């Protein structure tokens, strides 16, 4: 089984964690996980977009702010994504990161919403994704009753395995 070239984007004020990278590698992702200081770095979106093209990234994984950016990169470049508690409901504060992008290019989206998320309102996040026109996007949402904003290692490992399997099933159906 060939590895899936993957970009992992951590959340605001967070860092890539080697244990999570190992979990992603274990289920078949070849992970590129840059350390990003979202508060300082300029042109984050364009820089990431360029790295995706250069590295021939096939799949995006993002958490919180990284999930928000991954959502838009997926739409922009037509890439599938896994989003952990993406900060979609903060779009007014985060629009500076993202150029204007039309919806409709992301082929598959796997979304994990923690029902105990204390940072991103889970109900607003769920409504955001339910209201999308997803006729051309294979979208799956899991609401985890036990999950807060911070993703514990066990949940991360279980959900990354689910996403990897679901993505492979989706690819075979094409």
N, C-alpha and C positions, 0 to 999 in steps of 0.2 A: 504494500500500500504506500503510495507516494505521499509525502508530507504536503500539507496545505500551507502555502506561504501566507503568513498572518501578521497583521499589525495589531498590537495591543496598546490601548491608550488608557492610562490610569486616570484617576479623578483629580480634582483640584486639591492642592496641598497634600498630595499623596505621592508615592513612588512606585515604580515597578517592583514587584516582590519575586525573588528568585523561586520561591516555593510554588507560586502560581504559574510562573513560566514553565517550571518542570511539569506541572499538571497538564498544561496545554500541550507541551511536547509529547507527553505520554499518550495522549489520545490522537496524535497525528498532525498537530499544528507545528510548523516551523516558525518560531516566534521572533519578531522584531519588536522590542518594547523600549522605545526611547524614554529617557527621563526628561520631563517637560516641566518648566516653571511657567505655568499659565499666566501668572501675574506679571512676569517680566518679559518673556519672549514676545517678539513681534512677528507678525505674519505666520502665526502658527499653522493656520489652515493651509495656506499656499505651500509652506515648507513640507507639511505632511503629505499633501497631495503629490508634490514632486517626488518624495521618497517612495510613495506607493507605486508610482509609475516606474521609477528607476529600479526598484526591487521586485517588480512584477508581483505585487501583493494580490492575493486572491480572496482574502477573507479579513474582516475587521472585527475586533472585539474591543469594547469600551465600557468603562464604568463611570457613572455619574457625568461629570463634564466630558470625560473621554467618550462616554456613550453618546452624548449630544453631538460631539464632533464626528464620531463614527457614523451616526445616523446620516448626517449631511454628506460626508465623504461617500457613503454607500449610494446615496441618491445621485450625487454628482458623477461618480465614476462607474456606476452600475455594478457595485460589489455587494455581496451578501454580508450580513453582520449579526453579531450577538451583542446585545445591549443589556448591561446590568444596571438597574435603577438609573436609567439615563435622565439627565437633567432637562428634559424637554419642556417642562413648565416654567423654566427660567429663561425662555427665549428672549424676553425683553432685555435682560441683563447680558445675555451672551451673544446677541446678534452681531456685535463688533467682531467676533471671531470668524463669522461665516459670510461669504458673499451670497448674493441672491441666487438661489438654485431652485429649479423646477422639480416637482415631485414626479416619480414614476419610473425611475431607472433601476432602483434596487430590486434584484430578483428574489431575494429571500432575506427575511428578518426574523431573528429569534430574540424575544424580549423577556427578561426576568424582572419582575416587579416584587419588591419586598413589601408586604402588607404592613410591616411595622417600621417602614422607612420614616425617620424623623427629620430628614433633610428635604427630600423630594416627595411631595404629596402623592401617595400611590394611586388614589382615586383620580386625581387630575392627570397623572401619567397614563393610566388605563384609558381614560376618556380621549386623550390625545391620539393614542394608537387606534382606538376603535373608530374614530372619526376619519381616519385616513382612507382615501380611495385606494384600495389595495388589489384591484382587479388583476394587475400584472405583477403582484408581489406575493410570494408564498410567505405568509406571516403567521407566526405562532407566538402566543403569549403564555407565560407561566406566572401565576401569582402565588408567591410563597408566603403562607400565613406566618411563619416563624421568622422571616428574614427582615432585618433592619437595613439601614443604608449601607453599613459596613458588611461586606460579604465574608462570612467565616470560611475557613479553608475547606471544611467538609462540603458545604453547600456549593462552593466554587467548583470543587472537583466533580461533584455529581452533575452540576448543570453544564459544565464544559463538556462532559461526556455526552450528555443529552444533545447538546448543540452540534457536536461533531458527528454523531450518528444521524441526526435529523438532516444535517447538511448533505451528508453522503447519500441518503435516501432521496433527497430533493434532486441532487445532481444526476442520479441514475434515472430519474423520471423524465429528464429532458430529452 
